[in-house]
Amino acid sequence: MKKFYLCALSLLLLQGAFAQNTESKYNQHEAFAPDFYTQSGNMYRSADGTPGPAYWQNRADYNIQVRLDTAAKTIKGSVEISYTNNSPDGLPYLWLYVDQNIYREDSRATATTLISGGRWATPVYTKGDEISAITLKMDGKSYQPKYRITDTRLQILLPKELSAKGGKASIKIDYGFTIPERGTDRMGRLHTNNGWIYEIAQWYPRMCVYDDVEGWNTLPYLGAGEFYLEYGDIHYAITAPSNMVIVGSGTLDNPAEVLTKKQIAQLDKAKNSDATVMIHSLEDVKSGKDHLQKKELTWKFSCLNTRDVAWAASKAFIWDAARIKMQSGNEILAQSVYPEESATANGWDSSTYYTKRSIEINSYWHDFPYPVATNVAGTVGGMEYPGIVFCSSRATGASLWFVTLHEFGHNWFPMLVGSNERKYAWMDEGFNTFTNYFSSRIFHGGAYNNEPDKYRVAKRFFKEGAEVPMTIPDVIQPHNLGDEGYYKPAVGLLILRDVILGPERFDAAFKQYIKDWAYKHPTPADFFHSMENTAGEDLGWFWRGWFYNNWAIDQSVKNVDYVDGDPTKGALITLENIGQMPLPVQMEIQQENGQTLEMKLPVEIWQRGGQWTLQAKTTSKIKKVTLDPKKQYPDVDASNNVWPNAASTAMAIPSGIKAQDIINNYIQAIGGKTKLAAVKTYHEKLEGTTSGTKVNVDIYYKSPDKFSEVVNLPDMNMDVMKVVLNGNKGTMTQQGKTQPLEGKMLASFKNSMGIFPELKYGQAGYKLEAKDIQEVDGKKAYRVIVTNPQSYVTTNYYDINTHLKVKTESPQGSAVFSDYRDVKGIKIPYGNITDNMGHQSKMTATQVEINTPLADTLFQ
């Protein structure tokens, strides 16, 4: 599932969510405690991380037949499930998921949705899964079994136990449901110029997993937690109006019955073409003639050894395809369906190429597990199913590449390696995000590489209020799900690959894990054991700190001396591990004679304490020592990674220059106090990107006490952040969650009210300190530390020549300003690069309005 997490620019005003602490919290006894693993291997799951000699899992085969009613917007039909109990236990009942019940007004998901809504909110309720009959067959006899429905779970009570080690039962369920227009961003309907697009998922009753770990896995479907399903063969048939194109998981079994001769010929051509081949063009959509002349058609699909299937249908679909050549040499088909609105050169015209390349690169780890890879443009922002994914019809360029790469990446995790998504988001979202980073390093020479700056994300990973990856998704706060489920696990795997194990050992171990657990159900312990055994490394210290705890990384160069005071005899460099997380040390030593030493120290240097002194074989004085020179760790304090650090090389401010003088010069440089104070309304519109995703920001201010900022993702038509201040009241909405601004947070916003905060710096309660002169992007700038009346600290940098503000910093991030332009006699920076809690946004002002009317409704 695609995840976006952005912070508003105004959050730079807030302080205190993350604070540096130079006092070491490191405890080697806790970090390297020998009791990480509390269970030994058994017959089902071996200690080396592989399935045990008696490993088993149950099987569910499906035969589904439904009709799509485009007038009523409903699905109606039946599913027959052939269930095999391979467990050593007799089963007195069976559990199934009826996930459409999430859309009922009385569902648990509805009850646990915030009043303000959110990504998984249901704006219009349905009746859920409407079951009309259930028939059970066991041992050649038919029954009308008793059953009960509890929210999104269906329990069928058996007339007798389903026998262990091979017992079989057949369940036929007649059912139907109304297709929601917005289905928790995983399914739904989109109206286009040429008709509705239907993206259909969670569309039939599905067996819950019965395993050797928990027995029946029956966590309810609430929205954030995804799916855990049994494997089997699924055959399904969809009857729909003949003018519709239908695509689905697996293979189309009856092309001659549903496709025209031209479409079949073009598909055959695409199967042998690296270039994209048009199957059903926009002209075909407009003419309405390129389909078999019947009232209805029944499309039949098969998907083998799969945990699920999904499909999409529309008379608006343009359809194209091309060949995928995987690194094993095997070939499959890539195809895309999308509406006229998405058919642009920078948009879905590129979808099949992106599909093809994402799978070709990712097949390094294992072959794509299905014969066809289908990308569907529709209302869903990004969601994955076996062999088919749903991506936003608005996505273009880099955004379309990223969402395509991410959703198809899920066909390895969890479609191929069937972990429990409902409990362990990091085992599918995190692993997939890691392979996304790997692929984006390669695609077009890294042109779309969205790998995060580790130093920036450190502020998010280890902030106050951060949670840990080993948390059930529905328990994680919505604004933390991106980090704990996606980014932190992915960065952890990058650290394992790039530093701790190295690419050769990591890749061998990761491939072995995929191979051993393909079409099976691994647990976190299975993954940990598997990686350790194949790589030959005890990593309990890493799993403990990274996945179970929120141990921050902070390595430091504490001191540099020379042996007998002579640098030609060697240097004595003392390192300190200030953070709780131990990691190997990578170090670069630049000498004054131009020579550079590179040193690597194993994690074991931290086994006896938080300080370590090493002797480097220097031949001259040291010019600079840098820890983590490639920035591969999310280190919370990068300043102490370097010796001597920036503070020690800063220039003193000439005597006589006071902090208020620097502020006054800035105010004068941008227009003067009189003009700035005369600004009664202000509107600024900015456009830019964050990690390749388009972002729009609107900032509104109305004197004396009204402020609003909205951050929008235009490709998804989604507001992801909104901050509103109106007098003594304020709210912040993020990820669908609205919370009031109260206490110090509200007071800080109010104190910062206005477009030019420097106008308030002379007021009571503010403290200014001119620290030194440092370089910012090659320019010398005064560094001024500002403490507001709530004791929140901001550091501003002002160019010593132009007096313009070039940068501002807070514990949450920073903003760099450039391209000052005159607007009604006031200089406004049109360019800014913000870094909020690790998210860098490159923004350009496209509209600035001063003293134009603003409606009060903007501040509600």
Beta strands, then each sheet from edge to edge (+ up, - down):
strand 1: 59-69
strand 2: 74-85
strand 3: 91-97
strand 4: 130-138
strand 5: 141-143
strand 6: 147-150
strand 7: 153-162
strand 8: 167-178
strand 9: 182-183
strand 10: 187-192
strand 11: 195-200
strand 12: 206-207
strand 13: 210-211
strand 14: 215-216
strand 15: 232-241
strand 16: 245-248
strand 17: 251-252
strand 18: 277-280
strand 19: 296-306
strand 20: 311-314
strand 21: 318-325
strand 22: 331-338
strand 23: 372-378
strand 24: 382-385
strand 25: 388-392
strand 26: 555-562
strand 27: 571-577
strand 28: 585-591
strand 29: 596-601
strand 30: 611-616
strand 31: 622-627
strand 32: 642-643
strand 33: 681-690
strand 34: 693-702
strand 35: 706-713
strand 36: 718-726
strand 37: 729-734
strand 38: 737-740
strand 39: 767-776
strand 40: 779-787
strand 41: 793-799
strand 42: 805-810
strand 43: 813-823
strand 44: 826-836
strand 45: 839-850
sheet 1: 5+ 4- 8+ 2- 1+ 15+ 19- 17+
sheet 2: 6+ 7- 3+ 12-
sheet 3: 9+ 10- 11+ 20- 16+
sheet 4: 13+ 14-
sheet 5: 18+ 21- 22+ 23+ 25+ 24-
sheet 6: 26+ 27- 30+
sheet 7: 29+ 28- 31+ 32-
sheet 8: 38+ 37- 36+ 35- 34+ 33- 45+ 44- 43+ 42- 41+ 40- 39+
end
